[in-house]
Amino acid sequence: MSKIGRNGQCHCGSGKKYKKCCMAKDEAIEAQVKDAMEVKKKEISSDWTT
C-alpha cells in the first residue's frame, strides 16, 4: 500500500482530503503500534538477560 499524501483523497471514501478526515486517527493508531512494539522489545530483551 502506498503512502497517502496529506492533500490526497482520503482512503475511507468520504471524498474529503486525508488531512481533514482520517489522518489524525491513522497517526494515533501508528503511535500505539510503535509503543506496543517497544514494550515487546523490552520484554524480549529482559528474557534474554535473566
PQR file of N, CA, C, O and H, with PARSE charges and radii, in Angstrom:
ATOM      1  N   MET A   1       0.843  -1.176   0.000 -0.4000 1.5000
ATOM      2  CA  MET A   1       0.000   0.000   0.000 -0.0000 2.0000
ATOM      3  C   MET A   1       0.890   1.240   0.000  0.5500 1.7000
ATOM      4  O   MET A   1       1.829   1.328   0.791 -0.5500 1.4000
ATOM      5  N   SER A   2       0.606   2.178  -0.864 -0.4000 1.5000
ATOM      6  CA  SER A   2       1.419   3.385  -0.941 -0.0000 2.0000
ATOM      7  C   SER A   2       0.963   4.398   0.112  0.5500 1.7000
ATOM      8  O   SER A   2      -0.176   4.373   0.578 -0.5500 1.4000
ATOM      9  H   SER A   2      -0.157   2.106  -1.506  0.4000 1.0000
ATOM     10  N   LYS A   3       1.876   5.273   0.464 -0.4000 1.5000
ATOM     11  CA  LYS A   3       1.590   6.292   1.457 -0.0000 2.0000
ATOM     12  C   LYS A   3       0.655   7.337   0.862  0.5500 1.7000
ATOM     13  O   LYS A   3       0.836   7.771  -0.276 -0.5500 1.4000
ATOM     14  H   LYS A   3       2.801   5.294   0.085  0.4000 1.0000
ATOM     15  N   ILE A   4      -0.329   7.729   1.629 -0.4000 1.5000
ATOM     16  CA  ILE A   4      -1.309   8.718   1.189 -0.0000 2.0000
ATOM     17  C   ILE A   4      -0.763  10.108   1.492  0.5500 1.7000
ATOM     18  O   ILE A   4      -0.296  10.364   2.602 -0.5500 1.4000
ATOM     19  H   ILE A   4      -0.476   7.376   2.553  0.4000 1.0000
ATOM     20  N   GLY A   5      -0.820  11.001   0.516 -0.4000 1.5000
ATOM     21  CA  GLY A   5      -0.392  12.379   0.729 -0.0000 2.0000
ATOM     22  C   GLY A   5      -1.437  13.138   1.534  0.5500 1.7000
ATOM     23  O   GLY A   5      -2.620  12.802   1.500 -0.5500 1.4000
ATOM     24  H   GLY A   5      -1.200  10.793  -0.386  0.4000 1.0000
ATOM     25  N   ARG A   6      -1.003  14.149   2.249 -0.4000 1.5000
ATOM     26  CA  ARG A   6      -1.913  14.937   3.088 -0.0000 2.0000
ATOM     27  C   ARG A   6      -3.064  15.538   2.286  0.5500 1.7000
ATOM     28  O   ARG A   6      -4.190  15.626   2.776 -0.5500 1.4000
ATOM     29  H   ARG A   6      -0.042  14.422   2.276  0.4000 1.0000
ATOM     30  N   ASN A   7      -2.779  15.950   1.056 -0.4000 1.5000
ATOM     31  CA  ASN A   7      -3.795  16.623   0.260 -0.0000 2.0000
ATOM     32  C   ASN A   7      -4.525  15.693  -0.702  0.5500 1.7000
ATOM     33  O   ASN A   7      -5.345  16.142  -1.503 -0.5500 1.4000
ATOM     34  H   ASN A   7      -1.865  15.878   0.658  0.4000 1.0000
ATOM     35  N   GLY A   8      -4.228  14.401  -0.623 -0.4000 1.5000
ATOM     36  CA  GLY A   8      -4.915  13.439  -1.474 -0.0000 2.0000
ATOM     37  C   GLY A   8      -6.280  13.069  -0.910  0.5500 1.7000
ATOM     38  O   GLY A   8      -6.606  13.394   0.232 -0.5500 1.4000
ATOM     39  H   GLY A   8      -3.561  14.037   0.028  0.4000 1.0000
ATOM     40  N   GLN A   9      -7.056  12.397  -1.713 -0.4000 1.5000
ATOM     41  CA  GLN A   9      -8.361  11.935  -1.266 -0.0000 2.0000
ATOM     42  C   GLN A   9      -8.200  10.906  -0.152  0.5500 1.7000
ATOM     43  O   GLN A   9      -7.288  10.081  -0.199 -0.5500 1.4000
ATOM     44  H   GLN A   9      -6.791  12.133  -2.640  0.4000 1.0000
ATOM     45  N   CYS A  10      -9.063  10.945   0.833 -0.4000 1.5000
ATOM     46  CA  CYS A  10      -8.994  10.023   1.961 -0.0000 2.0000
ATOM     47  C   CYS A  10      -9.319   8.608   1.488  0.5500 1.7000
ATOM     48  O   CYS A  10     -10.142   8.409   0.595 -0.5500 1.4000
ATOM     49  H   CYS A  10      -9.804  11.614   0.872  0.4000 1.0000
ATOM     50  N   HIS A  11      -8.660   7.640   2.100 -0.4000 1.5000
ATOM     51  CA  HIS A  11      -8.849   6.235   1.732 -0.0000 2.0000
ATOM     52  C   HIS A  11     -10.184   5.665   2.205  0.5500 1.7000
ATOM     53  O   HIS A  11     -10.571   4.578   1.776 -0.5500 1.4000
ATOM     54  H   HIS A  11      -7.991   7.802   2.825  0.4000 1.0000
ATOM     55  N   CYS A  12     -10.892   6.378   3.080 -0.4000 1.5000
ATOM     56  CA  CYS A  12     -12.158   5.856   3.604 -0.0000 2.0000
ATOM     57  C   CYS A  12     -13.320   6.050   2.633  0.5500 1.7000
ATOM     58  O   CYS A  12     -14.391   5.469   2.812 -0.5500 1.4000
ATOM     59  H   CYS A  12     -10.577   7.261   3.428  0.4000 1.0000
ATOM     60  N   GLY A  13     -13.103   6.866   1.609 -0.4000 1.5000
ATOM     61  CA  GLY A  13     -14.144   7.067   0.601 -0.0000 2.0000
ATOM     62  C   GLY A  13     -15.081   8.229   0.895  0.5500 1.7000
ATOM     63  O   GLY A  13     -16.111   8.367   0.234 -0.5500 1.4000
ATOM     64  H   GLY A  13     -12.234   7.338   1.464  0.4000 1.0000
ATOM     65  N   SER A  14     -14.748   9.067   1.871 -0.4000 1.5000
ATOM     66  CA  SER A  14     -15.619  10.184   2.245 -0.0000 2.0000
ATOM     67  C   SER A  14     -15.614  11.310   1.209  0.5500 1.7000
ATOM     68  O   SER A  14     -16.541  12.119   1.161 -0.5500 1.4000
ATOM     69  H   SER A  14     -13.912   8.955   2.408  0.4000 1.0000
ATOM     70  N   GLY A  15     -14.564  11.357   0.381 -0.4000 1.5000
ATOM     71  CA  GLY A  15     -14.432  12.434  -0.583 -0.0000 2.0000
ATOM     72  C   GLY A  15     -13.684  13.634  -0.032  0.5500 1.7000
ATOM     73  O   GLY A  15     -13.429  14.591  -0.763 -0.5500 1.4000
ATOM     74  H   GLY A  15     -13.811  10.700   0.421  0.4000 1.0000
ATOM     75  N   LYS A  16     -13.326  13.600   1.252 -0.4000 1.5000
ATOM     76  CA  LYS A  16     -12.586  14.688   1.876 -0.0000 2.0000
ATOM     77  C   LYS A  16     -11.093  14.481   1.664  0.5500 1.7000
ATOM     78  O   LYS A  16     -10.648  13.400   1.279 -0.5500 1.4000
ATOM     79  H   LYS A  16     -13.533  12.823   1.847  0.4000 1.0000
ATOM     80  N   LYS A  17     -10.325  15.542   1.924 -0.4000 1.5000
ATOM     81  CA  LYS A  17      -8.880  15.409   1.913 -0.0000 2.0000
ATOM     82  C   LYS A  17      -8.474  14.583   3.126  0.5500 1.7000
ATOM     83  O   LYS A  17      -9.102  14.645   4.183 -0.5500 1.4000
ATOM     84  H   LYS A  17     -10.686  16.420   2.237  0.4000 1.0000
ATOM     85  N   TYR A  18      -7.409  13.811   2.948 -0.4000 1.5000
ATOM     86  CA  TYR A  18      -6.927  12.925   4.010 -0.0000 2.0000
ATOM     87  C   TYR A  18      -6.622  13.689   5.296  0.5500 1.7000
ATOM     88  O   TYR A  18      -6.942  13.211   6.384 -0.5500 1.4000
ATOM     89  H   TYR A  18      -6.899  13.761   2.089  0.4000 1.0000
ATOM     90  N   LYS A  19      -6.000  14.884   5.186 -0.4000 1.5000
ATOM     91  CA  LYS A  19      -5.604  15.633   6.372 -0.0000 2.0000
ATOM     92  C   LYS A  19      -6.816  16.114   7.176  0.5500 1.7000
ATOM     93  O   LYS A  19      -6.694  16.353   8.377 -0.5500 1.4000
ATOM     94  H   LYS A  19      -5.740  15.272   4.302  0.4000 1.0000
ATOM     95  N   LYS A  20      -7.953  16.258   6.552 -0.4000 1.5000
ATOM     96  CA  LYS A  20      -9.158  16.718   7.240 -0.0000 2.0000
ATOM     97  C   LYS A  20     -10.053  15.562   7.694  0.5500 1.7000
ATOM     98  O   LYS A  20     -11.041  15.778   8.396 -0.5500 1.4000
ATOM     99  H   LYS A  20      -8.051  16.065   5.576  0.4000 1.0000
ATOM    100  N   CYS A  21      -9.710  14.353   7.299 -0.4000 1.5000
ATOM    101  CA  CYS A  21     -10.593  13.226   7.579 -0.0000 2.0000
ATOM    102  C   CYS A  21      -9.951  12.219   8.541  0.5500 1.7000
ATOM    103  O   CYS A  21     -10.263  12.227   9.732 -0.5500 1.4000
ATOM    104  H   CYS A  21      -8.907  14.178   6.729  0.4000 1.0000
ATOM    105  N   CYS A  22      -9.088  11.381   8.056 -0.4000 1.5000
ATOM    106  CA  CYS A  22      -8.587  10.241   8.831 -0.0000 2.0000
ATOM    107  C   CYS A  22      -7.125  10.334   9.255  0.5500 1.7000
ATOM    108  O   CYS A  22      -6.619   9.403   9.882 -0.5500 1.4000
ATOM    109  H   CYS A  22      -8.836  11.375   7.089  0.4000 1.0000
ATOM    110  N   MET A  23      -6.433  11.418   8.935 -0.4000 1.5000
ATOM    111  CA  MET A  23      -5.003  11.484   9.222 -0.0000 2.0000
ATOM    112  C   MET A  23      -4.714  11.378  10.725  0.5500 1.7000
ATOM    113  O   MET A  23      -3.826  10.622  11.120 -0.5500 1.4000
ATOM    114  H   MET A  23      -6.844  12.174   8.426  0.4000 1.0000
ATOM    115  N   ALA A  24      -5.428  12.105  11.554 -0.4000 1.5000
ATOM    116  CA  ALA A  24      -5.177  12.078  12.996 -0.0000 2.0000
ATOM    117  C   ALA A  24      -5.429  10.684  13.572  0.5500 1.7000
ATOM    118  O   ALA A  24      -4.668  10.207  14.414 -0.5500 1.4000
ATOM    119  H   ALA A  24      -6.149  12.719  11.233  0.4000 1.0000
ATOM    120  N   LYS A  25      -6.492  10.041  13.118 -0.4000 1.5000
ATOM    121  CA  LYS A  25      -6.819   8.690  13.592 -0.0000 2.0000
ATOM    122  C   LYS A  25      -5.731   7.701  13.183  0.5500 1.7000
ATOM    123  O   LYS A  25      -5.304   6.878  13.993 -0.5500 1.4000
ATOM    124  H   LYS A  25      -7.110  10.428  12.434  0.4000 1.0000
ATOM    125  N   ASP A  26      -5.288   7.777  11.944 -0.4000 1.5000
ATOM    126  CA  ASP A  26      -4.243   6.874  11.454 -0.0000 2.0000
ATOM    127  C   ASP A  26      -2.925   7.094  12.196  0.5500 1.7000
ATOM    128  O   ASP A  26      -2.223   6.132  12.510 -0.5500 1.4000
ATOM    129  H   ASP A  26      -5.635   8.445  11.287  0.4000 1.0000
ATOM    130  N   GLU A  27      -2.584   8.358  12.480 -0.4000 1.5000
ATOM    131  CA  GLU A  27      -1.355   8.643  13.209 -0.0000 2.0000
ATOM    132  C   GLU A  27      -1.429   8.128  14.642  0.5500 1.7000
ATOM    133  O   GLU A  27      -0.423   7.663  15.177 -0.5500 1.4000
ATOM    134  H   GLU A  27      -3.154   9.139  12.225  0.4000 1.0000
ATOM    135  N   ALA A  28      -2.604   8.201  15.275 -0.4000 1.5000
ATOM    136  CA  ALA A  28      -2.767   7.689  16.634 -0.0000 2.0000
ATOM    137  C   ALA A  28      -2.595   6.177  16.667  0.5500 1.7000
ATOM    138  O   ALA A  28      -1.961   5.643  17.578 -0.5500 1.4000
ATOM    139  H   ALA A  28      -3.421   8.579  14.840  0.4000 1.0000
ATOM    140  N   ILE A  29      -3.149   5.491  15.691 -0.4000 1.5000
ATOM    141  CA  ILE A  29      -3.002   4.035  15.608 -0.0000 2.0000
ATOM    142  C   ILE A  29      -1.542   3.675  15.385  0.5500 1.7000
ATOM    143  O   ILE A  29      -1.033   2.736  15.997 -0.5500 1.4000
ATOM    144  H   ILE A  29      -3.663   5.924  14.951  0.4000 1.0000
ATOM    145  N   GLU A  30      -0.874   4.404  14.525 -0.4000 1.5000
ATOM    146  CA  GLU A  30       0.538   4.149  14.247 -0.0000 2.0000
ATOM    147  C   GLU A  30       1.383   4.332  15.516  0.5500 1.7000
ATOM    148  O   GLU A  30       2.310   3.559  15.758 -0.5500 1.4000
ATOM    149  H   GLU A  30      -1.288   5.167  14.028  0.4000 1.0000
ATOM    150  N   ALA A  31       1.067   5.344  16.319 -0.4000 1.5000
ATOM    151  CA  ALA A  31       1.796   5.579  17.567 -0.0000 2.0000
ATOM    152  C   ALA A  31       1.556   4.441  18.561  0.5500 1.7000
ATOM    153  O   ALA A  31       2.481   4.023  19.258 -0.5500 1.4000
ATOM    154  H   ALA A  31       0.314   5.971  16.122  0.4000 1.0000
ATOM    155  N   GLN A  32       0.320   3.938  18.631 -0.4000 1.5000
ATOM    156  CA  GLN A  32       0.006   2.824  19.526 -0.0000 2.0000
ATOM    157  C   GLN A  32       0.782   1.578  19.132  0.5500 1.7000
ATOM    158  O   GLN A  32       1.310   0.877  19.995 -0.5500 1.4000
ATOM    159  H   GLN A  32      -0.431   4.277  18.065  0.4000 1.0000
ATOM    160  N   VAL A  33       0.856   1.302  17.860 -0.4000 1.5000
ATOM    161  CA  VAL A  33       1.590   0.132  17.377 -0.0000 2.0000
ATOM    162  C   VAL A  33       3.071   0.282  17.712  0.5500 1.7000
ATOM    163  O   VAL A  33       3.708  -0.675  18.152 -0.5500 1.4000
ATOM    164  H   VAL A  33       0.427   1.872  17.159  0.4000 1.0000
ATOM    165  N   LYS A  34       3.615   1.468  17.508 -0.4000 1.5000
ATOM    166  CA  LYS A  34       5.027   1.709  17.809 -0.0000 2.0000
ATOM    167  C   LYS A  34       5.296   1.494  19.299  0.5500 1.7000
ATOM    168  O   LYS A  34       6.294   0.872  19.664 -0.5500 1.4000
ATOM    169  H   LYS A  34       3.098   2.245  17.150  0.4000 1.0000
ATOM    170  N   ASP A  35       4.417   2.002  20.157 -0.4000 1.5000
ATOM    171  CA  ASP A  35       4.582   1.824  21.601 -0.0000 2.0000
ATOM    172  C   ASP A  35       4.506   0.354  21.986  0.5500 1.7000
ATOM    173  O   ASP A  35       5.295  -0.114  22.807 -0.5500 1.4000
ATOM    174  H   ASP A  35       3.606   2.507  19.860  0.4000 1.0000
ATOM    175  N   ALA A  36       3.572  -0.372  21.405 -0.4000 1.5000
ATOM    176  CA  ALA A  36       3.431  -1.799  21.702 -0.0000 2.0000
ATOM    177  C   ALA A  36       4.671  -2.572  21.265  0.5500 1.7000
ATOM    178  O   ALA A  36       5.090  -3.508  21.946 -0.5500 1.4000
ATOM    179  H   ALA A  36       2.931   0.008  20.738  0.4000 1.0000
ATOM    180  N   MET A  37       5.249  -2.195  20.154 -0.4000 1.5000
ATOM    181  CA  MET A  37       6.464  -2.859  19.676 -0.0000 2.0000
ATOM    182  C   MET A  37       7.630  -2.595  20.628  0.5500 1.7000
ATOM    183  O   MET A  37       8.433  -3.493  20.882 -0.5500 1.4000
ATOM    184  H   MET A  37       4.909  -1.435  19.600  0.4000 1.0000
ATOM    185  N   GLU A  38       7.730  -1.385  21.150 -0.4000 1.5000
ATOM    186  CA  GLU A  38       8.795  -1.055  22.100 -0.0000 2.0000
ATOM    187  C   GLU A  38       8.649  -1.880  23.380  0.5500 1.7000
ATOM    188  O   GLU A  38       9.644  -2.366  23.918 -0.5500 1.4000
ATOM    189  H   GLU A  38       7.077  -0.656  20.944  0.4000 1.0000
ATOM    190  N   VAL A  39       7.424  -2.039  23.867 -0.4000 1.5000
ATOM    191  CA  VAL A  39       7.179  -2.839  25.059 -0.0000 2.0000
ATOM    192  C   VAL A  39       7.582  -4.288  24.804  0.5500 1.7000
ATOM    193  O   VAL A  39       8.224  -4.912  25.648 -0.5500 1.4000
ATOM    194  H   VAL A  39       6.616  -1.644  23.430  0.4000 1.0000
ATOM    195  N   LYS A  40       7.215  -4.813  23.668 -0.4000 1.5000
ATOM    196  CA  LYS A  40       7.555  -6.193  23.323 -0.0000 2.0000
ATOM    197  C   LYS A  40       9.070  -6.378  23.227  0.5500 1.7000
ATOM    198  O   LYS A  40       9.599  -7.392  23.683 -0.5500 1.4000
ATOM    199  H   LYS A  40       6.694  -4.305  22.982  0.4000 1.0000
ATOM    200  N   LYS A  41       9.768  -5.411  22.638 -0.4000 1.5000
ATOM    201  CA  LYS A  41      11.221  -5.489  22.546 -0.0000 2.0000
ATOM    202  C   LYS A  41      11.847  -5.536  23.943  0.5500 1.7000
ATOM    203  O   LYS A  41      12.794  -6.286  24.179 -0.5500 1.4000
ATOM    204  H   LYS A  41       9.338  -4.587  22.268  0.4000 1.0000
ATOM    205  N   LYS A  42      11.312  -4.729  24.866 -0.4000 1.5000
ATOM    206  CA  LYS A  42      11.836  -4.721  26.232 -0.0000 2.0000
ATOM    207  C   LYS A  42      11.583  -6.059  26.917  0.5500 1.7000
ATOM    208  O   LYS A  42      12.440  -6.559  27.646 -0.5500 1.4000
ATOM    209  H   LYS A  42      10.543  -4.119  24.674  0.4000 1.0000
ATOM    210  N   GLU A  43      10.403  -6.640  26.681 -0.4000 1.5000
ATOM    211  CA  GLU A  43      10.095  -7.946  27.263 -0.0000 2.0000
ATOM    212  C   GLU A  43      11.048  -9.016  26.743  0.5500 1.7000
ATOM    213  O   GLU A  43      11.543  -9.851  27.501 -0.5500 1.4000
ATOM    214  H   GLU A  43       9.707  -6.234  26.088  0.4000 1.0000
ATOM    215  N   ILE A  44      11.291  -8.976  25.460 -0.4000 1.5000
ATOM    216  CA  ILE A  44      12.181  -9.987  24.844 -0.0000 2.0000
ATOM    217  C   ILE A  44      13.596  -9.809  25.359  0.5500 1.7000
ATOM    218  O   ILE A  44      14.259 -10.792  25.690 -0.5500 1.4000
ATOM    219  H   ILE A  44      10.889  -8.298  24.844  0.4000 1.0000
ATOM    220  N   SER A  45      14.068  -8.581  25.433 -0.4000 1.5000
ATOM    221  CA  SER A  45      15.438  -8.364  25.886 -0.0000 2.0000
ATOM    222  C   SER A  45      15.600  -8.723  27.359  0.5500 1.7000
ATOM    223  O   SER A  45      16.669  -9.185  27.758 -0.5500 1.4000
ATOM    224  H   SER A  45      13.529  -7.783  25.164  0.4000 1.0000
ATOM    225  N   SER A  46      14.566  -8.522  28.176 -0.4000 1.5000
ATOM    226  CA  SER A  46      14.666  -8.881  29.587 -0.0000 2.0000
ATOM    227  C   SER A  46      14.664 -10.404  29.755  0.5500 1.7000
ATOM    228  O   SER A  46      15.268 -10.917  30.697 -0.5500 1.4000
ATOM    229  H   SER A  46      13.698  -8.146  27.852  0.4000 1.0000
ATOM    230  N   ASP A  47      13.997 -11.132  28.858 -0.4000 1.5000
ATOM    231  CA  ASP A  47      14.010 -12.598  28.896 -0.0000 2.0000
ATOM    232  C   ASP A  47      15.408 -13.131  28.630  0.5500 1.7000
ATOM    233  O   ASP A  47      15.803 -14.147  29.202 -0.5500 1.4000
ATOM    234  H   ASP A  47      13.506 -10.715  28.093  0.4000 1.0000
ATOM    235  N   TRP A  48      16.155 -12.463  27.775 -0.4000 1.5000
ATOM    236  CA  TRP A  48      17.498 -12.914  27.421 -0.0000 2.0000
ATOM    237  C   TRP A  48      18.499 -12.627  28.539  0.5500 1.7000
ATOM    238  O   TRP A  48      19.496 -13.336  28.673 -0.5500 1.4000
ATOM    239  H   TRP A  48      15.834 -11.637  27.310  0.4000 1.0000
ATOM    240  N   THR A  49      18.240 -11.598  29.337 -0.4000 1.5000
ATOM    241  CA  THR A  49      19.199 -11.226  30.373 -0.0000 2.0000
ATOM    242  C   THR A  49      19.009 -12.007  31.663  0.5500 1.7000
ATOM    243  O   THR A  49      19.908 -12.020  32.505 -0.5500 1.4000
ATOM    244  H   THR A  49      17.429 -11.023  29.228  0.4000 1.0000
ATOM    245  N   THR A  50      17.890 -12.643  31.838 -0.4000 1.5000
ATOM    246  CA  THR A  50      17.653 -13.401  33.082 -0.0000 2.0000
ATOM    247  C   THR A  50      17.913 -14.866  32.906  0.5500 1.7000
ATOM    248  O   THR A  50      17.761 -15.639  33.853 -0.5500 1.4000
ATOM    249  H   THR A  50      17.160 -12.632  31.155  0.4000 1.0000
TER
END
